[in-house]
Amino acid sequence: MQIKLKKLVPRPVESLLEFRAALGQFATGITIITCCDKGIPKGIVANSFASVSMDPPLVLWSPAKVSRRYNAFITAQNYSIHILSNKQKHICDAFSEAADAFDGLDWKTNKDGVPILSNCLARIDCHQYAQYPGGDHTIIVGHVDFFDYTAGEPLIFQQGNFSNIKLSKASTDQLVATKESAAI
């Protein structure tokens, strides 16, 4: 079977909605970034998360400058990144909509006073390493101080919708075996 591909013709970004639709073709995981702002726990949804370096261990994410939580995160020296499972859309919804998103959630604080959400697929605690201007966002690079993870299926966002992926049993077993091997 031969697949015929349509030739893509480069074009200027004339419509931000079309540009956003083009970017939406790339599936991303969903994260909740948390920090403590003057004693108040803050959280923000971000799908602009990526690994940067293994040595030193660096990750990045990019808050929008129009976010009402923007100042809390660009001034935070410590924060935690939580990668959500496909059973945690309600957490994403809570942090997208409400200022009191922590109410009713299972959470505690780490040694740096950063709010930590329970039962996420992964948690990555960072201290601020660098910041860079990125148009209507700021690119925040964090140095990883601690991480933990478990096997599971991530919450995915693509084409403006949430979706799930189903991991094969072999993939889950390999992840667990890798984690156990690393502890030896």
N, C-alpha and C positions, 0 to 999 in steps of 0.2 A: 504494500500500500504506500503510495507516494502522497505526501502532504504538500500542497502548494501554498507557499507563504506569500502574503501580501507584502510588497515592498513598502517600507516605511520611508516617508519623505520628511526630512528635517523641516521644522517650521518654528517660527518665533512663538514665544508664549504670549498669546493674545488674550486668552481667557484663563483666568485663575481657576475657574471651575473645571475646565478641560485639563489643565495641568494637574490639578488635584486628582481627577479621575485617572490620569495616566499613572500617577504615583500610587494610586489605590490598587493597581495591578500587582503590586509587590505585597505579599502577605507578611504581616508582622505579628509578633506576640504582643501581649498587653502587660504592662508593668504599672505598679503603683509605687511612686517614689514618696518616701516619708522623711520628715525632718521635724525638729522642735524649734519653734519660733517664739522666743521670749516666754518659754514655759508652756506654750500651746502647741499640741500636736497638729501637724499639717500633712496633707497628702494630696497628690496630683496624679492623674492618669497620664501615662506617656507610652507611646509606641515608637518613639524616636530613640530607642536604646540600641547600643551596639558594643561589641568588644573592640578594643583598640590594640592592646598589647598583652602578651603573656609575661614579659619580663622587662620592666616591672608590670605587675598586673593592673591594667587600666581599662576602664569602660567609659562610655559617654552617653549622654542623653541631652535633649534640647527643649527647655520650657519656652512657651510662647510669651513674648513680652506683654501681650494683652491679658494674660491670666491674672486673676486677682491674687493668686498665690506666688506670682513671679518673684517678688522681692524677698519673700521668705526663703526661696530656694537658691537664689543667686548669692545670698549672704550666708547661707548655711555652710558651716565648716565640715559637718558630718551629715550623712543621709543614708538611707537604706533603699535598695531597689528590690521590689518583690515581683517575681514572675508568676502570673496567675494561671491556675488550671482551668480547664473547660467547665468546671463546676463552680467557678467563682465570678461569673459575670455580675452577680449582685454586688460584689465589692467594687467592680469597675463602675457600675451604675451609681453606687453611693458616692464615690469620689468625683464623679462627673457632675453630680447634681447638687450635693448638699455640703454646707459648711460643717455640719456635725456628723460627718461620715463615720467617725470612729465609734459613735454611739451604737451599741448593739453588736459590735465586732469583737472578736477575741484578739486582744493585743496586749503588749507590755512594752517596756523600754529596754534598750540595750545599755551597756556600760557608759555610752556617751549621751544617754538621754533621748536617743532617737526612737520613735515609735516603731515597733516590730509587729507585723501582722502574722498571725498563726496560720499554719497549714497551706502555705503557698508552695508552688513547685520548686522555687529557688528564692534565696534571699542573699543579697550581696551588700554588705556594709562597706561604705567608702568614706574617705575624707577628700575634700576638694583638692585637686591637683592643678587644674588650670581652667580658664574660661576664655572663650573666643567669641567675637561677634559673628552672628549667622543670620543676617537679614532681620526678619521679624521674630527671630528666636535668638537665644544665647546657647552656645555649645558648652556644656559643662563636662569636663573630664574628671573622673574620680579615680583615686588610687584605692584598690580593693584591699581592705583590712581583714575581712572575714567573709566566708561564704558557706552556704549549706544548701543542699538540694535533695530531692527525692524523685523517683521515677513517676511519670504520669503524663497526662495529655494536656497540652497547653491550650489556653484560650487564644484564638487567632482572629485577627481583623484584616479583612481584604474587601476591596470594592465597596466600602462603606457599610459592611456588615460583619457581624461576628460569626465565626464558624469554628468547627472542631476538626482536628485530624485524629485519626485512629492509629496509634502505634501498634506495630506487630508485637507479638509476645517475645520474639527474639530480640527486638530493639530494647524492650523493657528489661529483659534478663541481662542483656549486655551492659546496659547503663548501671544496673544494680551491681553486676560483677565488677565493672570498672571502678565503681565507688568503693567496693570492698577491697579490691586489689590495691587501691591507692592508700588505704589505711594500714597496709602491712608494712 
